[in-house]
């Protein structure tokens, strides 16, 4: 299963983590999401249906501080 890693510098608390995880559950192709609040990164395990651009738009619409930067 592919994994995509992104940086979201605007995440800062457990509430951010839960929100990103909850919203990601409904994203097409997403299997699991791990948020690292210290590194401010998110690892997304997904299948071939996952579209990073769609997920990015959804996450960035949640909070003006959430700017998604792909790392891998």
C-alpha positions as CSV (number, residue, x, y, z in Angstrom):
1,X,0.0,0.0,0.0
2,X,1.5,3.4,-1.0
3,X,2.1,6.0,1.7
4,X,2.2,9.8,1.0
5,X,3.9,12.1,3.5
6,X,3.0,15.8,3.8
7,X,3.9,18.7,6.0
8,X,1.2,20.9,7.5
9,X,3.0,23.6,9.6
10,X,-0.3,25.0,10.9
11,X,-1.2,21.9,13.0
12,X,-0.5,22.4,16.7
13,X,-2.7,20.3,18.9
14,X,-4.5,17.1,19.5
15,X,-7.7,18.7,18.1
16,X,-5.9,19.4,14.8
17,X,-4.8,15.8,14.7
18,X,-8.3,14.4,15.4
19,X,-9.9,16.7,12.8
20,X,-7.5,15.7,10.1
21,X,-7.9,12.0,10.9
22,X,-11.7,12.3,11.0
23,X,-12.0,14.2,7.7
24,X,-9.4,11.8,6.0
25,X,-11.6,8.8,6.8
26,X,-14.1,10.0,4.3
27,X,-11.5,10.7,1.6
28,X,-11.5,8.3,-1.4
29,X,-8.8,5.7,-1.2
30,X,-7.5,6.7,2.3
31,X,-6.8,3.6,4.5
32,X,-5.2,5.2,7.5
33,X,-3.7,8.5,8.6
34,X,-0.9,9.2,11.2
35,X,-0.4,12.7,12.4
36,X,2.9,13.7,14.1
37,X,2.4,16.9,16.0
38,X,6.0,17.3,16.8
39,X,7.2,17.1,13.2
40,X,3.9,18.6,11.9
41,X,3.7,15.9,9.3
42,X,0.9,13.5,8.2
43,X,1.5,10.0,6.7
44,X,-1.4,8.9,4.5
45,X,-1.7,5.2,3.7
46,X,-3.9,4.8,0.6
47,X,-4.8,2.8,-2.4
48,X,-4.7,3.8,-6.1
49,X,-7.9,5.8,-5.9
50,X,-6.3,8.4,-3.7
51,X,-5.8,11.9,-5.2
52,X,-3.5,14.1,-3.2
53,X,-4.9,17.3,-4.8
54,X,-8.5,16.4,-3.6
55,X,-7.3,15.5,-0.1
56,X,-5.2,18.7,0.1
57,X,-8.1,20.9,-0.9
58,X,-10.3,19.3,1.7
59,X,-7.8,19.7,4.5
60,X,-6.9,23.3,3.6
61,X,-10.6,24.2,3.6
62,X,-10.8,23.2,7.3
63,X,-8.5,26.0,8.7
64,X,-6.6,28.9,7.0
65,X,-3.5,27.8,8.9
66,X,-3.5,24.3,7.2
67,X,-1.2,24.6,4.2
68,X,-0.3,21.1,2.8
69,X,3.2,20.6,1.5
70,X,3.9,17.2,-0.1
71,X,7.1,15.6,1.1
72,X,6.9,12.2,-0.7
